[in-house]
Amino acid sequence: MRNSWLRKDEAKKSIHELTSSEKEVIKLLSLGHSAKEIAEILSLSVLTVNTHLHNIYQKIGVRSATQAVRYYIFAEYGLIDLEADYPFLKYV
């Protein structure tokens, strides 16, 4: 069975499948804001922001905020070598 690594177009697809709220949260996270700051900026509870973050992690297949931000930057700007940085991310 042949495994293919996640490509930039697949990363973009994953990012674009996020809800508009999730996209706002990951964008603010990538700008260095904490969950508490994001909650204040978006007028949400910290619990809601953390729920969005959990959903983002699940959808793009990462385990931390750092990984999510790196993934987001790669998908949006192509600045990260996803194959080298995330060899565990595979798509079907």
C-alpha positions in Angstrom: 0.0 0.0 0.0 1.4 3.4 -1.0 1.3 6.3 1.5 1.4 9.9 0.2 2.5 12.8 2.3 0.2 15.7 2.8 1.0 18.3 0.1 0.5 22.0 0.2 -2.8 21.8 -1.8 -4.1 19.3 0.8 -3.0 21.6 3.7 -4.8 24.5 2.0 -7.9 22.3 1.6 -7.8 21.4 5.4 -7.4 25.1 6.4 -10.2 26.2 4.0 -12.5 23.6 5.6 -12.4 25.4 8.9 -15.4 27.4 9.9 -15.1 31.2 9.7 -14.8 31.4 13.5 -12.0 28.7 13.5 -10.2 30.7 10.8 -10.4 33.9 12.9 -9.1 32.0 16.0 -6.1 30.4 14.2 -5.2 33.7 12.5 -5.2 35.5 15.8 -3.2 32.6 17.3 -0.7 32.9 14.5 -0.3 36.6 15.4 0.8 35.6 18.9 -2.4 36.1 20.9 -3.2 33.8 23.8 -6.6 32.1 24.1 -7.6 34.8 26.7 -6.6 37.6 24.3 -8.4 35.9 21.4 -11.6 35.6 23.6 -11.4 39.3 24.4 -10.8 40.4 20.8 -13.7 38.2 19.5 -16.0 38.8 22.4 -16.1 35.1 23.2 -15.5 33.1 26.4 -12.1 31.4 26.8 -14.0 28.1 26.8 -15.4 28.8 23.4 -11.9 29.8 22.1 -10.5 26.6 23.5 -13.3 24.6 21.9 -12.4 26.2 18.5 -8.8 25.4 19.1 -9.6 21.7 19.9 -11.7 21.5 16.7 -8.9 23.1 14.6 -6.3 20.6 16.0 -8.7 17.7 15.1 -9.4 18.9 11.6 -5.8 19.6 10.6 -4.3 16.7 12.5 -2.0 18.5 15.0 -1.5 18.3 18.7 -0.5 21.8 19.8 -0.9 25.5 19.2 2.6 25.7 17.8 1.9 22.9 15.3 -1.4 24.6 14.3 0.3 27.9 13.7 3.1 26.4 11.6 0.5 24.4 9.7 -1.6 27.6 9.1 1.4 29.6 7.9 2.4 26.8 5.5 -1.1 26.5 4.1 -1.6 30.2 3.7 1.9 31.3 2.6 3.8 28.2 1.7 6.7 29.1 4.1 7.1 25.8 5.8 8.2 22.5 4.4 5.3 20.4 5.6 6.8 17.1 4.5 10.0 17.7 6.5 8.3 19.3 9.5 5.3 17.0 9.8 6.2 13.5 8.4 3.4 12.0 10.5 0.7 13.9 8.7 -0.7 11.8 5.9 -3.8 12.0 3.8 -5.9 9.3 2.2 
